[in-house]
Every structure is written in structure tokens, then in C-alpha cells.
Amino acid sequence: MHTNSQAFRHIAGFANMLSLTQVGIRSLRHSADQVEDVIISGNRVINMGEFRRLGPAGIAELLPKGSRVYVSIDVDALDMSLVPGCVSAEPNGMTYPELRDSLKAIAERHDIAGFDFVEVNPPLDVGTGVTAYIGALTVIEFLGHICAQPHWKTRRLARAA
């Protein structure tokens, strides 16, 4: 079965991928077997209840400090009321401050190797383009938090020398 999580099932098998943590999972589109397969493989699935118990700092602390991580931000992590331009939006998602604060905590604790922001569907976005706007805002803020870290400043100074 092909679902939005299909890519993650493939990524989980890469030799250079140590672990996969999916945060904000709350879908009826995933079978219990699919979730169990991810967990059996040594990866984490954090549902919204656990996310809210851990909070942004707790999410960032799931991996050892300084870990090199790739972050894939799926717009459907946000509550469906915030993202009309998303095909697979669901209720009980993150608020914008929860997503923003989590990404900031991740940037402060880890070495971000790269990131993406996915699943904005412009033809479905309302006339105001609110989903695209929230995506652009998220990307700009996360990039700012990444580049504000001391190791980025050190890299920039080393290149200038």
C-alpha cells in the first residue's frame, strides 16, 4: 500500500541512516502493522499525546546532543484548521507555536544536515495562500535558527580566513 509514509519506509532501510523519529503521528491511514514495522526496526513514532507530554525540548532531547540530523517537515503535522492547502491534513495536529518551538529546540541541540518542507498543495490552498505562507514562514524561521548556532558562526569565520 502506498501512503504518505511510503518514503520513510524506504529511508529507514538506508545503511547510513541510524534511526528515524516521526513526530505528530495521528492518522487513521496507517495500519497498526505499518506503525509496528517502524518501531521494530528501531525507530520511533511519537503520537500527538506523547508530543504534548514531551514538549519541544523533550522532542529535541530524543537524540544525543550534537547529532547530525536531517529534518523533514510535513505540513500535515500542523492541525488541519491551519493548512487548507494540504491533501492529507487531519485534526489534532500541532499549533504553529508548537512546530516553531520544536524546530528551534532541534536547531539548538543538533547539527542540521539539511531539511525540507513538504506536502503543500497550491491548487487546494485558499485564496489567501495561507498554507504556502505558513510553509515559507516555517522554512525561513528554521533556517534562521540553524544559522544562529555557534558552530555555523565558526564555519562562516573559518571560510572567511
C-alpha positions in Angstrom: 0.0 0.0 0.0 1.3 3.4 -0.9 0.7 6.2 1.6 2.4 9.5 2.6 4.8 7.5 4.8 6.0 5.3 1.9 9.2 7.4 1.6 10.0 6.9 5.2 9.8 3.1 5.0 12.4 3.3 2.2 14.6 5.8 4.0 14.6 3.6 7.1 16.5 0.9 5.2 19.4 3.1 4.1 22.7 1.9 5.5 23.8 5.5 6.6 20.5 6.2 8.4 20.9 5.3 12.1 17.3 6.0 13.2 14.1 7.6 12.2 11.8 9.6 14.5 8.4 10.5 13.3 6.6 13.1 15.4 3.0 14.1 15.4 1.6 10.8 14.0 -2.2 10.7 14.4 -3.6 9.1 11.2 -6.2 6.5 10.6 -4.4 6.0 7.2 -1.7 3.9 8.9 -2.4 0.4 9.9 -1.1 -0.9 13.3 1.2 -3.2 11.3 2.8 -0.3 9.5 3.5 1.6 12.7 4.8 -1.6 14.4 7.2 -2.3 11.5 8.7 1.2 12.0 9.1 0.5 15.8 10.5 -3.0 15.3 13.2 -1.5 13.0 14.5 0.5 15.9 12.8 3.8 15.0 10.4 6.0 17.0 6.8 7.0 16.4 5.7 9.9 18.6 1.9 10.5 18.5 0.4 13.8 19.4 -0.3 12.8 23.0 3.3 11.9 23.6 4.4 15.0 21.7 2.4 17.3 24.0 3.8 15.5 27.1 7.4 15.8 25.9 7.1 19.4 24.6 9.6 21.0 22.2 12.7 20.5 24.4 11.8 16.9 25.1 11.5 16.2 21.3 14.9 17.7 20.8 16.4 15.5 23.5 15.3 12.3 21.9 18.6 12.1 20.1 22.1 12.7 21.6 23.2 16.3 21.7 25.1 17.3 18.7 23.7 14.5 16.5 23.8 15.2 12.8 20.1 15.1 11.6 18.0 15.6 8.6 14.6 17.2 9.3 11.6 16.6 7.0 8.8 18.9 7.9 5.4 17.7 6.6 2.8 20.4 6.5 0.2 17.9 7.8 2.0 17.9 11.2 0.0 21.1 11.7 -3.7 21.0 12.6 -5.9 20.8 9.6 -7.5 24.2 10.5 -4.1 25.8 9.7 -3.4 24.1 6.4 -6.3 24.1 3.9 -3.7 23.5 1.1 -2.8 20.0 2.3 -4.4 16.9 0.9 -3.8 14.8 3.9 -4.5 17.3 6.7 -6.0 15.8 9.9 -7.4 17.2 13.2 -5.5 17.3 16.4 -2.2 18.5 14.8 0.4 20.8 16.1 -0.2 24.5 16.6 2.2 26.8 14.7 4.0 27.7 18.0 4.4 24.0 18.8 6.1 23.4 15.5 8.2 26.6 15.6 9.4 25.9 19.1 10.2 22.3 18.3 12.3 23.2 15.3 14.1 25.9 17.3 14.9 23.3 20.0 16.1 20.9 17.4 18.3 23.5 15.8 19.8 24.5 19.2 20.6 20.9 20.1 21.6 19.2 16.9 23.7 19.7 13.8 21.2 20.1 11.0 22.5 18.3 7.8 19.5 19.5 5.8 15.8 19.9 5.9 12.7 20.0 3.7 9.1 21.2 3.9 6.7 19.1 2.0 3.0 18.5 1.0 1.8 22.0 0.3 -0.7 21.7 -2.5 -1.2 25.1 -4.0 -4.4 24.3 -6.0 -6.1 23.4 -2.8 -4.8 26.5 -0.9 -7.5 29.0 -0.2 -7.3 32.4 -2.0 -5.1 33.8 0.7 -2.4 31.2 0.2 -2.2 30.6 4.0 -0.7 27.1 3.7 2.1 28.4 1.4 2.6 31.3 3.7 2.9 29.1 6.8 5.4 26.9 4.9 7.5 29.8 3.9 7.5 31.3 7.4 8.5 27.9 8.9 11.4 27.5 6.4 12.7 31.0 7.0 12.5 30.7 10.8 14.0 27.3 10.9 16.9 28.3 8.6 17.4 31.4 10.9 17.6 29.2 14.0 20.1 26.8 12.3 22.4 29.6 11.1 22.3 31.3 14.6 24.0 28.3 16.2 27.7 28.8 17.3 29.0 26.0 15.0 27.6 27.8 12.0 29.3 31.1 13.0 32.5 29.2 13.4 32.2 27.7 9.9 31.5 31.1 8.5 34.6 32.6 10.1 36.8 29.7 9.1 35.8 30.2 5.4 36.5 33.9 5.6 40.0 33.3 6.9 
